[in-house]
Amino acid sequence: MEFLTSHARVLIVVAHDPATRLSDIAAACHITERTAQNIVHDLEQAGYMRRERNGRRSRYILRMDGTLRHPAVALSFPH
């Protein structure tokens, strides 16, 4: 049984290693690389993270000042 969504799993992987590659995110979350790319894009658009380019690599920065949107989990991130 899955308790976390793919979006939540991607956030966890990025929190552990902000310099991780999309292929590593996909492997860790058991999703395709294209799905990982779409989820990262979703999370960026929703304001949960942003991406900084460093040459050919990306570094992901989680936005810890936001709130979760769903009413069941709408609480602030701890600082």
Residue pairs with C-beta under 8 A, 6 or more apart in sequence:
4 12
6 29
6 31
6 35
6 39
7 39
7 42
7 43
9 28
9 29
10 25
10 29
10 36
10 39
10 40
10 43
11 43
11 48
11 49
11 62
13 20
13 24
13 25
13 28
13 29
14 20
14 25
14 49
14 60
14 62
15 62
17 24
18 59
18 60
18 61
18 62
19 57
19 58
19 59
19 60
20 28
20 60
21 57
21 58
22 33
22 36
22 37
22 40
22 58
23 33
23 36
25 36
25 40
26 32
26 33
26 35
26 36
29 36
31 39
40 49
40 51
40 60
43 49
44 50
44 51
46 69
47 63
47 66
48 62
48 63
48 66
49 60
49 61
49 62
49 63
50 60
50 61
50 63
51 58
51 59
51 60
51 61
52 58
52 59
52 60
52 61
64 77
64 78
64 79
65 77
65 79
66 77
67 74
67 75
67 76
67 77
68 74
68 75
68 77
